[in-house]
Amino acid sequence: MLKAVPRLTSVPHVGSRMSKTCNLAALAKFHRASGAACQKAAHKSHDLPPMPPCDFKPLKHQGMSKQHMMEIRQLNCQPMTMKVTYYKSPVFIHQGHMQWLWDTDGKRYLDFFAGVATVSVGHCNPKVTAVAVAQMKRLWHTTCIYVTPPLQEYCEKLASLLPDPLKVVYLTNSGSEANDLAMLMARLHTGNHDMISLRGSYHGGSQQTMALTSNSAFKYPVANGGCTATMCPDVFRGPWGGSHCRDSPVQTIRTCDCPQGQCMANDKYIGQLDETFATSLPSRVAGFFAEPIQGMGAAVQYPKDYLKQAYQRVRERGGVCIADEVQTGFGRTGSHFWGFQGHEVMPDIVTMAKGIAGGFPMGALVTTPEIAAAFSKGAHFNTYGGNPMACSIASSVLDVIKEDGTQQNSLVVGTYLLTELAKLRDKHEIIGDVRGKGLQIGVEMVEDKVSRTPLSLAAMNNIFEDTKDMGVLIGKGGVYGQNFRVQPPMCVTKDDADYFLAVFDRSIQNYMDRR
């Protein structure tokens, strides 16, 4: 039988786990030796394999000094930029090419975070860049009142990648905007108001989507009601989980005696959803939001049949089902182009952004003609939605994904990464869980595998900083800030994966040696 685990208490939220920002007096430490010298020293002192080669030659930085940039960042940029600077010694990025970034000193970094899972086909991908330059010379912007080839071509191409009846495309500027629009559509179409999401989810930072987002670090004390978060079916950290719950090459370290084809953890989490319907919602609802794999939650995966049964219950209560593909879409999970396909479900609305245009600001929503008809009763207009530049770039990204086989690469390299990371989990007591599909990967850090207490703020920052200093950039996430996020551009190679694994292993070992 599955065993429930005690609820963790006195755990700081993710906002309390952010790195402290540096003051201007400490800026002198940012002036390091040249990139080549730094990397040579790092390889020697840490006995790492050589960083994979790159023939691209970046331009020399000749702009403002790092000290001046930090002064402006503190005085003129909105305060949140300092809160999310992340590192004790910030990274001053100057140029990018495919999976590589260079700082203003010329030091090269292997990017395993892709601008928060956004640079889908690589930084300044030459094919996409060529299309962007050509479109820039032809037409930057005009209103979508006029018929422009890039808009029509992209909508046709995007719709062809989604199953019937998901064929009506709305273009936006971000994932938050797409999800905000999805909430409005769901309420208009159903005539109901209440929305449901999963705890630990992130669906945006607008006033409406903030209500869907279930992580206190991203919430403000403003009115945005009508949303209820049910228990996230997290089979590692949640009360129930076993050894074959997830659709992933790697399962949890928990055990169970579920018969083949059955998952008692799934039954328990669906029971929690039923409890939410019975106690916290009216008899009719507007919709249910879920990421196929949680992004900000650091690749939290659900039991295999959870979304199937959740969708059924939502529809029985008059609601529509929304798949938030902002991080999982465009082949990142490897096995499928869209994350929802891995769950064998059919959403009523699909939202997307991030990798859609490889880093160019863009988002989209795709829905059915029936839902679109309900929405057309009023006038909806978006100045930049369908911008010719955005559409041309997004169209080129789709071409590159197909021509270069990036979805297949995500599957092959991602599966290799997950398998090798699982070996590090077995090696290190502080790696509690490795999970994900393709290049949507999360590594959950714990004080020990028995208690599963989230690893401390100081330890997380220590490993994070060490990994950066050895030339690899990754992300952090999770409700308690206890996860590392591994979401590189989908053009990374097995050699890149090996270098990341060596650096990550060394960073953890360095911390364990100090501990």
Stockholm file with secondary structure:
# STOCKHOLM 1.0

chainA/1-515         MLKAVPRLTSVPHVGSRMSKTCNLAALAKFHRASGAACQKAAHKSHDLPPMPPCDFKPLKHQGMSKQHMMEIRQLNCQPMTMKVTYYKSPVFIHQGHMQWLWDTDGKRYLDFFAGVATVSVGHCNPKVTAVAVAQMKRLWHTTCIYVTPPLQEYCEKLASLLPDPLKVVYLTNSGSEANDLAMLMARLHTGNHDMISLRGSYHGGSQQTMALTSNSAFKYPVANGGCTATMCPDVFRGPWGGSHCRDSPVQTIRTCDCPQGQCMANDKYIGQLDETFATSLPSRVAGFFAEPIQGMGAAVQYPKDYLKQAYQRVRERGGVCIADEVQTGFGRTGSHFWGFQGHEVMPDIVTMAKGIAGGFPMGALVTTPEIAAAFSKGAHFNTYGGNPMACSIASSVLDVIKEDGTQQNSLVVGTYLLTELAKLRDKHEIIGDVRGKGLQIGVEMVEDKVSRTPLSLAAMNNIFEDTKDMGVLIGKGGVYGQNFRVQPPMCVTKDDADYFLAVFDRSIQNYMDRR
#=GR chainA/1-515 SS CCCCCCCCCSCCCGGGGSCCCCCGGGGGGGCCSCHHHHHHHHHHHHTCCCCCCCCCCCCCCCSSCHHHHHHHHHHTSCTHHHHTCCSSSCCCEEEEEBTEEEETTCCEEEESSHHHHTCTTCBTCHHHHHHHHHHHHHCSCCCTTSCCHHHHHHHHHHHTTSCTTCCEEEEESSHHHHHHHHHHHHHHHHSCCCEEEETTCCCCSSTTHHHHCCCGGGCCSSCCCSEEEECCCCTTTSSCCCSSCSSSSSCCSCCCCCCTTCCHHHHHHHHHHHHHHHHHSCSSCSEEEECSSCTTTTSCCCCTTHHHHHHHHHHHTTCEEEEECTTTTTTTTSSCSSGGGGGTCCCSEEEECGGGGTTSSCEEEEECHHHHHHHTTSCCCCSSTTCHHHHHHHHHHHHHHHHHTHHHHHHHHHHHHHHHHHHHHHHCTTEEEEEEETTEEEEEEBSCTTTCCBCCHHHHHHHHHHHHHTTEECEEESTTSCEEEECCCTTCCHHHHHHHHHHHHHHHHHHHHHC
#=GC SS_cons         CCCCCCCCCSCCCGGGGSCCCCCGGGGGGGCCSCHHHHHHHHHHHHTCCCCCCCCCCCCCCCSSCHHHHHHHHHHTSCTHHHHTCCSSSCCCEEEEEBTEEEETTCCEEEESSHHHHTCTTCBTCHHHHHHHHHHHHHCSCCCTTSCCHHHHHHHHHHHTTSCTTCCEEEEESSHHHHHHHHHHHHHHHHSCCCEEEETTCCCCSSTTHHHHCCCGGGCCSSCCCSEEEECCCCTTTSSCCCSSCSSSSSCCSCCCCCCTTCCHHHHHHHHHHHHHHHHHSCSSCSEEEECSSCTTTTSCCCCTTHHHHHHHHHHHTTCEEEEECTTTTTTTTSSCSSGGGGGTCCCSEEEECGGGGTTSSCEEEEECHHHHHHHTTSCCCCSSTTCHHHHHHHHHHHHHHHHHTHHHHHHHHHHHHHHHHHHHHHHCTTEEEEEEETTEEEEEEBSCTTTCCBCCHHHHHHHHHHHHHTTEECEEESTTSCEEEECCCTTCCHHHHHHHHHHHHHHHHHHHHHC
//
